[in-house]
């Protein structure tokens, strides 16, 4: 069974209803947690319960002072159940780094494979070249334009979200008719001195995060039982 917040909430409710034991709940969470660590943590639905699974995975263990292993309390489990049931809201952050091998693990996903990684590296180099020289060849500009005009697909992984951010900035900053880039801030900018290079550097940072060259922080907020993930770059 695929693990997500719905499945986890069901398991916790089953425990408090007496349908499964503490051992069964902890063992199931432990197995699910280590499967997630193999690479599934980049899947948005699974990342949303990463901290919860990590906690529940210790519910059944026997305390061991020597190994510094201690179980979580039933109060911890109650808190997680209440959050998933929408009875309590919470916000927390964590640091993430996407290893390049993730693109191998998800090689059967048409939206996420080695071709996708090579594409991100190529377009990062294009932006870096533009920031350094102030111009790009027409071929590279046309490639950037085609990339910026991509239609968004379902946001399944962290890389999908980062890519959607990148495409959004590019589509806002590229004049496809004039083959020209203008990254100057066009949004709400009261007293802001952000210039074209600042936005270009932000774009490079997004590329670096998506290709595993840079770590970043995310913020997960649970409101009425539903998670929302945002980036703190």
N, C-alpha and C positions, 0 to 999 in steps of 0.2 A: 504493500500500500504506500502510495506517495505521501510524504510527510509535509503538512502545512498547518496553519493555525487551526483550521477546522478539525483536522485529525487529532492534533494535540489537545484541543478543547474537549473533544469527545473522550479521549483517554483519561483526562483529569476528572471529568464528570463521572466516568465509569468507576474510577477509584473511590470517589466520595460516595457513590451509590452502593459500593461494596461488590461491584461486578468483577473487579480485578484486584489483585493484591498489591501491596507496596513493592514486593519483589518483581512482580510482573510489570508494573509501571516503570520502575527504575531500569530494569533490564531492557525494556523496549526503547526507552529514551536514550539509554547508553548506546545501543546499536544504531539508532537513528542519528545520534549526534556524531558518531565517528564516520558514518556514511556521508554526512553533510561535510565533514572536514576534508573529505577526499576531493572536493571540488564543487559540490552542490551549494556551497555557501554563496556563490555568485548568483544563484537563482533567487529572485526577489522574494517570492513567497516563502522560501526556506530561510533566507537571511533574516526575515522578520521574526522568526522564532528561535534564532541561533542562541541567544542568551537564555531563553526559557528552557530549551532542550539541554543546554549545558548544566543548568541548575538541577533539573529533574533527573538527569543521568546519574546524579550522586545520591538520589533519594534512598536507595536500597543498600548502599555499601556499608560495611562494618567499620567502625572507627579504628584507625591505625595510626598511633602517634609516631611510630618510626617512619612510616611512609608519608606522613603528613596528609592522610586521607580522612576526610570527615564527611558525613552525609549532610544534605540540606535538611531543614526542618519542615514539618508539616505546615507551619505558618508560611514558609516560602512557597509551598505548593498551592496553598490557599490564595496567596497574592497573585500568582500566575493565573490561576483559574478565574479569579475576579477580573483581572485585566482582559482576558480572552472573552469572558462573558459580558464585557462592557460595563461592569460595575465599578471599575477603577481605571483612571487614565494615568499614563506614564510617558515620560520622554527620557531617552538615554542615547548616548553616542558611543561609537566604537571606531577604531582605526582599521582600515582595510588596505591590503595590497593584492592586486590580481596577478598571480604568476602566469608567465607565458604558456605554461603547460596546460592551462585551462582551455586554451584554444584547441589542444589535442583531445582533451577529455570530451569536449562538445563538438567534435569533428563531424558528427552525424546530424548536427543542427545546421540547416541551410543559412541561418543568420549569423552563425558563429563558428568560424573555422580558420585555418591558416591563411586562406585567401583574405578573410576579413582583417586579420592581423597585419598582413602585408599592405593592405589598402590603407589602414590607419597610419602605419609607419610612413608610407609614401606621402600622404596628405600632410602629415606633421612636417616632413622635410620641405614640402612646398611652402607652408606657412613660415617656417624658419627662414627659408631663402628669401621670401618676400620681406620679412622684417629686417633682414640684413641688407638687402639690395634695393628695396623699395619697388621692385617689379618682378614679374614672372614671364616666362615664355607663354605664347598664346596657347600652346598645347597643354601646358600645366594649368593655365587659367580655365580652359575648357573642361579639363578633368575636374577641377574644383567646382565649377558650375554644375556639372552633371551630378557630382556628389551632393552638393547643396540642395539639389532639386529632388533628392530621393524622398519618396513618401514614407511616412513613419509606419512601422509595423508594431505588432504586439510587443510591449516591453516585458521581456521574460527574464533578462539578466541585468546585472549592474552595467555591463558593457553596452547593452541596448540603451540604457538611460544616458550614459555618458555620450554615446554616439548621437543620440537625439539632441543633446545639448550642443554638441559640435555642429551638427547640421543646422540647428537653429541660429547659431551665431554666424555661420557662413552665409546662410540664405538672407540674413539681415544685412550683411556687409558686402555682398557681391552684386555688382551691376552686370547682369548677363549680356546686356546689349552693348555696353561700352567696354566689356572685358576689363573691369576695374574693381579694385577692392577698396572699401572705405569702412574701417572698423571704428570710426569715431562714435562716441556714445550718442545714441538716438533716443534713449529712454529718459526716465525721471532722473534728473541729475542736478539737484539743488546744491549748489556750492561744491560740486564735485569737479576735480581737475583731471579726471581720467582721460587719457588720450588714446590715440590709435594703437600705440605700442603696448599700453597697458592691457587693452583688450586682446591684442595679438598674443601677448604672453599668457594671459588667462586661457586662451585657446590651446596654446602649446601644453599648458599644464593639464588640460582635459585629455589631450592626446596621450600624454605621459601616464596619466592614471589608467586610461583604457588599455594601454599596451603593457602595463605592469612595470613601468619604469619609475613610478612614483606612488607612494602611499597617500591615502587621503582619509578623512573622517566622514562618517555618515551619521545622520540623526534619525532615529526611529521613534515615532510618536504614535502611541495607541490612544485613540479617542473613540469611545463607545464600541470597543472591541475590534476596531479596524485599524490596521497599521498604515502609516505613511512614511516613506523613506525619502530623505532629502540629503544633499551633499554639503559638506562644510569644507570647501577647498581652501 
